[in-house]
Amino acid sequence: MGSMPYDFRINYSYDYLLSDYFYLLQRHTIRTSFILLENKANMTVLSYAFQVKEFKEKPLFPEDNRDAINHEAGFIHFLRFNDAKHYIKASYFYDREFAEGANWKYYGNKLVTGFQYTFPINIRLNADYEYKMSRYKNINIYFNKKREDTERSLNTVLSKDIGKGWSVSLEYLRRRNSSNIDLYDYRKNLYSVGLSWRW
């Protein structure tokens, strides 16, 4: 690496997700990141994530079991300005989902581009556009064909730090999933308000 600064991180996260206030699934994720600072403006992050998903509900047919192990690898490149207050980014990720049920095993290719702009009063505007193609390995037992999805999403967030590790945010997510199986073809608009704490 010569004189280029770099860093290596390992993060673990646990998610316990609810649907209509009832337990839906839990996820364990281990993510490793190698961060390379090429210069003041350019930064590249190489990452690999290992995730275990466990759903509460067990399906009637084993082909529908969504419990899975997921592997994801990829990179993000940032072009930063004004001491990293503003940036543009581009990334690529490849993932494989090894689900218990044959209907849910897939591989995916994902492209993401986005930017951050920081206003003079330290309000951050982040916007990301994501394009993902998912191809399912097996013929779906109900529709007699292999599922093919293309997902496009736009995520915008306004956020501001309010002191002592706390921040507030407003978020809008628009998602369009196109599928060759009508059941999985949908549009979604999500609005949310967040309060977070970092330590």
N, C-alpha and C positions, 0 to 999 in steps of 0.2 A: 504493500500500500504506500510505500515511501513515507512522505511526511503528511499524507492526508489523514485528518482525524476520522475516527470511526467508533462505533459503539455496538454492543450486542446486548439484547434484552430478551428475557423470557417472562411472559405474562400468563397468569391463569385467571379464568373467569367462570363464574357459575351463574346460570340463569334459571329461574323458576317462573314459568309463564302460565298465566291464567287466561281463560276464555269465558266471558260472562261470569266472572268471579269464581270459576271452578278451575282446578288444576288441569292444565293441558299437557305440558311436557317440561322436562328439565334438560339442561345442556351443560356439559363440562367442556371447556375449550382451553387448550394450551397453544400459545402463539409465540414463536421465536422470530426475532427481527434483527437483521444486520443493517446498521445505518452508516452510510458512507457520505461524508461531507467533502465533495470534490473541490468546492470553493465557497465563497460567501453566498453566491447566488444559487448553486446547484447542490441538491441533496437527493440521494437515492436510497430507498428502503427495500431490501429483499426480505420476504417473509414466508414462513411456513406455519400452517395451523392444523392441529389435530383436534377433532371435535367428536364427542359422543352424545347422541340424542336418545332420549327415552320418553316415549309417550305413555300417558296413563291408560288410555283406552286400547284394548287389544282387539283387533278386528276378528270378524267371523272366519274369514279366509286368510291363511298365512301369507298369500301373495300381497295382501294389503298392509302388512306389518311395516310401519314407518320407522321403527327403531333402527338406528344407523350409526356407522362410523364414517366421518367425512375427512378427507385430506384436501388441503388447499395450498397452492404455492403460487407465488407471483412477485411482482415488483411495483413500486410507485416511484416516479421521478417528480421532484418539485423544482420549479424555477421561482426563486424568491426575490422579493424586492423590499426596500426600506426596512432592513433588519428583520425580515420575515413577517412583517405585519401584513403584507400582501403576497400572494403566490398564485401560480397556476400549476396544475398537476395533470399527469397522465399515468395510467396504470393498466396492467394486464394480470389476470389470475386464471389459473386452471384448477378445477376441483373434481373430485370423484366421490360419489356417495355410494357406500357399500351398505345398502339397506337390507334388513332381514327379509322383507317382502320383495318379490320379483318385480312388482309394478313400480317400485320406487328407486331402483338402481339406475344411476345416470352418471354422465360426465358433462362438465360445463366449461365454456370459455367466456370470460367476462372482460369487457373493456370499460374503464371509468375515466372520465375527464372532469375537471372541476377547477374552482378558483376560490380564493378568500380575499376579501377586501375589508380593511379596517378603517372605519370612519374616524374623524378627529376626536370624537368623544368616546373612542374605544369600544364602539359597537361593531361586532364582526358580522359580515355577511358571507356565508358559505353557500355555494351551489355546486351540486354534483349531478352529472348525467351518467347513467349506467346502462350498458347494453350487454345482455347475457343470452347465450344460446345453450340450451340444455337438451341433450339427446339421451333418451332412456334406452337401456340395454335390451330389455325384453318386451315381447308382445304383451300388451295389456289384456288381462283375462276377460274384461268386460267389453272391450271395443275391438278386439282382434287386430290391433295394429300397434306399432311402436310409437310412443308419444314423443312429439317434438315441440318444444316451447322456445319462444323468443320473448324475452322480457326487456322492456324499456322503462326506465324510471328517472324522474327528476326530483331531487331533494334540495330544498332551500331552507336555510336556518339563519335566523337573526339571534345573536347571543351577546351577553355582556357580563363581565365579572363584577360582582357587587361586594367583594372583600372577604378576607379570611377563607379563601378557597371556594366560596359560593359563586354560582353563576345562574342566570336565568336565560331562557331561550324560547323562541317561537319557531315552529317548524311546519313546513308544508311538504307533503310527499304525494306525487302523482305517479301511479304505476299502471302500465299496460302490458298484460301478458297475452301474447298470441299463441294459440296452440292448435294443432291439427285434431285435437279432441275438444269438442265444444264445452264439456264440463269444466275444463281448465282454462278456458278463454274468458278473461275478465278485465275490468278497469277498476281502479281504486283511487280514491282521494282521501288523504288523511291529514287532519290538522291537529297540532298538539302544542301544549305549553309545558315547559320543563323547568325544574329546579334541581341543580346538582351540586355536589360537594366533592372536592378533591383534597387529598392529604398526602 
